[in-house]
Amino acid sequence: MNRLFGLLSIVSGLIFTAMIFISYTSMEGKGEPTLASEKNKSVSDGLPQVIKAADLTKNYTFAGEVLPLDNFDAVERFDRELMVNSYWQSNTLLNIKKSNRFFPVMEKILAENGIPDDFKYLAVAESNLMNATSPAGARGFWQFRKLAAQEYGLEVNDEVDERYHLEKSTEAACKYIKWLKGKFGTWFDAAAAYNVGPTRYKSLLQSQDQDHYFDLNLNSETSRYVFRLMAIKEIMANPANYGFYLDPEDLYQPFDNYYTVQIDKSVASWSDFAEEHGISYRILKVYNPWLRDNKLTVINNKYEVKIPNK
């Protein structure tokens, strides 16, 4: 028995020695083993990031109206949107880049119509500053549905869709926002009604016997909507505070170097039109996304088409 125990001990020792040898020779560099501190340093150097909570003690506003810091529910809902948009880096970074192109146009029109400048962030929340199409058929930066667009003076047909016209759709959005403010009393409530629709919003206020957005129990999207606007504003207005660092050359440049061509007769082919003006069909549509077909039938209307300068 003692001899058998001795043999087993020798075999076990040999196996243990072999395992140590294999483990050692498989280490990085086939020389000195990599220290844990060196591994941590390598990870830190390769993926530098600081994850921290936002400051929820200062005043946050939208259109001059203040987030109620004494309402813990409102503060926590705002906190969620700050975190989501802070750490949704690719989307937020792209929106900051695009804002340099589109915000100057919006800011001018908002100011002319007496709408607070903060409502430019509503276009970010609605469409990420893209001529997007929603599953419900809402389109453009301001996400108008067809009937609402026509009600506010936008032309919508197979050849022209002014929901994709930045200047005209922003004018229409101003009219709509101003009407919502008059109906519901605050800019917070106007923004919420923009999202869910005025009929539905009025019904919710009445059925819950409440007067204000922060006191309503809403669907998930609208419950988050106003806080999302405020978070987008906070991050895009102070990007470096949230880890976004861009040089001027990183930003998308405005479409401000162009001339306009008056169109008062039908255009048989936008492809031929683009060629005549020395640009590609693609660039024609980039500057004029409201042109939805390869032709235009003009009866009584007149149009202005943007052509970039060479």
C-alpha positions as CSV (number, residue, x, y, z in Angstrom):
1,M,0.0,0.0,0.0
2,N,2.8,2.4,0.9
3,R,4.6,1.6,-2.4
4,L,1.4,2.2,-4.4
5,F,0.9,5.6,-2.5
6,G,4.5,6.5,-3.4
7,L,4.0,5.8,-7.1
8,L,0.8,7.8,-7.2
9,S,2.5,10.8,-5.6
10,I,5.4,10.7,-8.1
11,V,2.9,10.5,-11.1
12,S,0.8,13.4,-9.6
13,G,4.0,15.5,-9.2
14,L,5.0,14.9,-12.8
15,I,1.5,15.9,-14.1
16,F,1.5,19.1,-12.0
17,T,5.0,20.0,-13.2
18,A,3.9,19.5,-16.9
19,M,0.8,21.7,-16.4
20,I,2.9,24.5,-15.0
21,F,5.4,24.2,-17.9
22,I,2.6,24.3,-20.5
23,S,0.9,27.3,-18.8
24,Y,4.1,29.2,-18.6
25,T,5.2,28.7,-22.2
26,S,1.7,29.8,-23.5
27,M,2.0,33.2,-21.8
28,E,2.3,36.4,-23.9
29,G,5.8,37.1,-25.2
30,K,7.0,33.6,-24.5
31,G,9.2,35.1,-21.8
32,E,8.3,36.8,-18.6
33,P,4.6,36.5,-17.7
34,T,2.4,39.5,-18.1
35,L,1.6,41.1,-14.8
36,A,-2.0,41.7,-13.9
37,S,-1.2,45.4,-13.5
38,E,0.2,45.5,-17.0
39,K,-2.9,43.8,-18.4
40,N,-5.1,46.3,-16.7
41,K,-3.0,49.1,-18.0
42,S,-3.3,47.7,-21.5
43,V,-7.1,47.5,-21.2
44,S,-7.2,51.1,-19.9
45,D,-5.1,52.4,-22.7
46,G,-7.1,50.7,-25.3
47,L,-10.6,51.6,-24.1
48,P,-10.5,54.9,-22.1
49,Q,-13.8,55.8,-20.7
50,V,-15.4,57.5,-17.7
51,I,-18.9,56.5,-16.8
52,K,-20.5,58.9,-14.3
53,A,-23.8,60.2,-13.3
54,A,-25.1,63.6,-14.4
55,D,-25.5,66.6,-12.1
56,L,-29.1,66.7,-11.1
57,T,-28.9,69.6,-8.7
58,K,-28.7,72.6,-11.1
59,N,-31.7,74.2,-12.9
60,Y,-32.6,72.7,-16.2
61,T,-35.0,74.5,-18.5
62,F,-36.9,74.1,-21.8
63,A,-38.2,77.2,-23.6
64,G,-37.7,79.1,-20.3
65,E,-39.7,76.7,-18.2
66,V,-38.0,74.9,-15.4
67,L,-37.8,71.3,-14.6
68,P,-39.4,70.8,-11.1
69,L,-36.5,69.6,-9.0
70,D,-38.9,69.0,-6.0
71,N,-40.6,66.3,-8.1
72,F,-38.5,63.2,-7.7
73,D,-40.3,61.4,-10.5
74,A,-39.7,64.1,-13.0
75,V,-36.0,64.3,-12.0
76,E,-35.5,60.6,-12.3
77,R,-37.2,60.5,-15.7
78,F,-34.9,63.3,-16.9
79,D,-31.9,61.5,-15.5
80,R,-32.8,58.5,-17.6
81,E,-32.9,60.5,-20.8
82,L,-29.6,62.2,-19.9
83,M,-27.9,58.8,-19.5
84,V,-29.5,57.3,-22.6
85,N,-28.5,60.1,-24.9
86,S,-25.0,60.7,-23.3
87,Y,-24.0,57.1,-23.8
88,W,-25.7,56.7,-27.2
89,Q,-22.5,58.1,-28.6
90,S,-22.8,57.5,-32.3
91,N,-26.3,59.0,-32.6
92,T,-25.6,62.0,-30.4
93,L,-22.3,62.7,-32.2
94,L,-24.0,62.6,-35.6
95,N,-26.7,65.0,-34.4
96,I,-24.1,67.5,-33.2
97,K,-22.4,67.3,-36.6
98,K,-25.7,67.8,-38.5
99,S,-26.9,70.6,-36.2
100,N,-24.2,72.9,-37.6
101,R,-25.8,72.6,-41.0
102,F,-29.5,72.8,-40.1
103,F,-29.8,74.7,-36.8
104,P,-29.0,78.2,-38.3
105,V,-31.9,77.8,-40.7
106,M,-34.3,76.7,-38.0
107,E,-33.1,79.3,-35.5
108,K,-33.9,82.2,-37.8
109,I,-37.4,80.9,-38.6
110,L,-38.2,80.1,-35.0
111,A,-37.1,83.6,-33.9
112,E,-39.2,85.3,-36.7
113,N,-42.3,83.4,-35.5
114,G,-41.8,84.0,-31.8
115,I,-41.1,80.3,-31.0
116,P,-38.5,79.6,-28.3
117,D,-35.1,78.6,-29.8
118,D,-35.2,75.4,-27.7
119,F,-37.8,73.9,-30.1
120,K,-35.1,73.2,-32.6
121,Y,-34.3,70.2,-30.4
122,L,-37.8,68.9,-31.1
123,A,-36.6,68.3,-34.7
124,V,-33.7,66.3,-33.3
125,A,-36.1,64.1,-31.1
126,E,-38.5,63.7,-34.0
127,S,-36.2,62.8,-36.8
128,N,-32.5,63.0,-35.8
129,L,-32.3,65.9,-38.3
130,M,-33.1,63.6,-41.2
131,N,-35.9,63.6,-43.7
132,A,-37.2,60.5,-42.0
133,T,-40.4,58.5,-42.6
134,S,-42.2,57.0,-39.6
135,P,-44.2,53.8,-39.7
136,A,-47.4,56.0,-39.4
137,G,-46.4,57.9,-42.5
138,A,-45.1,61.1,-40.8
139,R,-42.3,62.6,-42.8
140,G,-39.5,65.2,-42.7
141,F,-37.6,66.9,-40.0
142,W,-40.7,67.8,-38.1
143,Q,-42.6,64.6,-38.8
144,F,-45.9,65.9,-40.2
145,R,-48.5,63.5,-41.4
146,K,-50.1,64.3,-44.7
147,L,-53.4,65.9,-43.6
148,A,-51.7,68.0,-40.9
149,A,-49.1,69.2,-43.4
150,Q,-51.7,70.3,-45.8
151,E,-53.7,72.0,-43.1
152,Y,-50.6,74.1,-42.3
153,G,-50.0,75.1,-45.9
154,L,-47.5,72.4,-47.2
155,E,-47.9,71.0,-50.6
156,V,-48.0,67.2,-50.6
157,N,-48.4,65.1,-53.8
158,D,-46.5,62.5,-55.9
159,E,-44.1,65.2,-57.3
160,V,-43.7,67.6,-54.5
161,D,-43.7,66.9,-50.7
162,E,-42.9,70.1,-48.8
163,R,-42.6,68.1,-45.5
164,Y,-39.1,67.6,-46.8
165,H,-38.6,71.3,-47.4
166,L,-36.6,72.6,-44.4
167,E,-37.6,76.2,-44.5
168,K,-41.3,75.6,-45.4
169,S,-41.8,72.7,-42.9
170,T,-40.1,74.7,-40.2
171,E,-42.6,77.6,-40.8
172,A,-45.5,75.1,-40.6
173,A,-44.1,73.6,-37.4
174,C,-43.9,77.1,-35.9
175,K,-47.6,77.7,-36.6
176,Y,-48.5,74.3,-35.1
177,I,-46.4,74.8,-32.0
178,K,-47.8,78.3,-31.4
179,W,-51.4,76.9,-31.7
180,L,-50.6,74.1,-29.2
181,K,-49.1,76.6,-26.7
182,G,-52.3,78.6,-26.9
183,K,-54.4,75.5,-26.4
184,F,-52.6,73.9,-23.5
185,G,-50.9,76.8,-21.8
186,T,-47.2,75.9,-21.4
187,W,-44.4,75.0,-23.7
188,F,-43.9,71.7,-21.9
189,D,-47.5,70.8,-22.6
190,A,-47.2,72.0,-26.2
191,A,-44.2,69.8,-26.8
192,A,-46.0,66.8,-25.3
193,A,-49.1,67.4,-27.4
194,Y,-46.9,67.7,-30.5
195,N,-45.8,64.1,-29.8
196,V,-49.1,62.4,-28.9
197,G,-51.5,64.7,-30.8
198,P,-53.7,67.5,-29.4
199,T,-57.0,65.4,-29.4
200,R,-55.4,62.6,-27.4
201,Y,-53.6,65.0,-25.1
202,K,-56.7,66.9,-24.2
203,S,-58.5,63.6,-23.5
204,L,-55.7,62.4,-21.2
205,L,-55.8,65.7,-19.2
206,Q,-59.6,65.4,-18.8
207,S,-59.7,61.7,-18.0
208,Q,-57.0,62.0,-15.3
209,D,-58.3,65.3,-14.1
210,Q,-54.8,66.9,-14.4
211,D,-53.6,70.2,-15.7
212,H,-49.9,69.7,-16.5
213,Y,-47.6,67.3,-18.3
214,F,-45.6,66.3,-15.2
215,D,-48.7,65.0,-13.4
216,L,-50.0,62.8,-16.3
217,N,-49.6,59.0,-16.5
218,L,-48.7,58.6,-20.2
219,N,-47.6,56.0,-22.7
220,S,-43.9,55.2,-22.6
221,E,-42.9,57.4,-25.6
222,T,-44.8,60.6,-24.5
223,S,-43.9,60.0,-20.9
224,R,-40.2,60.3,-21.9
225,Y,-40.6,62.9,-24.7
226,V,-40.3,66.2,-22.9
227,F,-37.4,64.9,-20.8
228,R,-35.7,63.6,-23.9
229,L,-36.0,67.1,-25.4
230,M,-34.4,68.6,-22.3
231,A,-31.6,66.0,-22.3
232,I,-30.9,66.5,-26.0
233,K,-30.7,70.3,-25.4
234,E,-28.4,69.9,-22.4
235,I,-26.0,67.6,-24.2
236,M,-25.9,69.3,-27.6
237,A,-25.5,72.8,-26.0
238,N,-22.7,71.5,-23.7
239,P,-21.1,68.6,-25.6
240,A,-17.7,68.7,-23.9
241,N,-19.4,68.3,-20.5
242,Y,-20.6,64.9,-21.8
243,G,-17.5,63.7,-23.5
244,F,-18.1,64.9,-27.0
245,Y,-15.2,66.8,-28.5
246,L,-15.4,68.1,-32.0
247,D,-13.2,70.4,-34.0
248,P,-14.8,72.9,-36.4
249,E,-13.8,70.8,-39.4
250,D,-15.6,67.8,-37.9
251,L,-19.0,69.6,-38.3
252,Y,-21.1,69.3,-41.4
253,Q,-21.1,72.6,-43.3
254,P,-24.3,74.6,-44.0
255,F,-25.9,74.5,-47.4
256,D,-25.5,78.3,-47.7
257,N,-23.4,78.6,-50.9
258,Y,-26.1,78.3,-53.6
259,Y,-28.3,80.2,-55.9
260,T,-32.0,79.7,-56.7
261,V,-33.7,79.0,-60.0
262,Q,-37.3,80.1,-60.4
263,I,-39.5,77.4,-61.8
264,D,-42.8,78.5,-63.3
265,K,-43.1,75.9,-66.1
266,S,-43.3,72.1,-66.0
267,V,-40.0,70.3,-65.9
268,A,-39.9,67.1,-68.1
269,S,-36.8,65.7,-66.5
270,W,-34.9,66.7,-63.4
271,S,-32.0,64.7,-64.7
272,D,-31.7,66.9,-67.8
273,F,-32.2,70.0,-65.6
274,A,-29.4,68.9,-63.3
275,E,-27.1,68.3,-66.2
276,E,-27.9,71.7,-67.7
277,H,-26.8,73.4,-64.4
278,G,-23.6,71.4,-64.1
279,I,-24.6,69.2,-61.1
280,S,-25.5,65.6,-60.6
281,Y,-29.0,64.3,-60.1
282,R,-28.0,63.2,-56.6
283,I,-26.8,66.7,-55.6
284,L,-30.0,68.3,-57.0
285,K,-32.0,66.0,-54.7
286,V,-29.7,66.6,-51.7
287,Y,-30.3,70.3,-52.0
288,N,-34.0,69.9,-52.8
289,P,-35.3,66.8,-51.1
290,W,-38.9,68.0,-51.5
291,L,-38.7,67.1,-55.2
292,R,-40.1,63.6,-55.1
293,D,-40.2,62.6,-58.8
294,N,-38.0,62.9,-61.8
295,K,-40.4,65.5,-63.3
296,L,-42.5,68.4,-62.2
297,T,-45.9,69.4,-63.4
298,V,-46.5,73.1,-62.9
299,I,-50.0,74.6,-63.3
300,N,-50.4,77.7,-61.1
301,N,-47.6,77.3,-58.6
302,K,-44.1,78.7,-58.6
303,Y,-41.1,77.0,-57.1
304,E,-37.5,77.9,-56.1
305,V,-34.9,75.2,-56.7
306,K,-31.5,75.5,-55.0
307,I,-28.3,75.0,-57.1
308,P,-25.0,74.9,-55.3
309,N,-22.3,77.2,-56.5
310,K,-19.3,75.6,-58.0
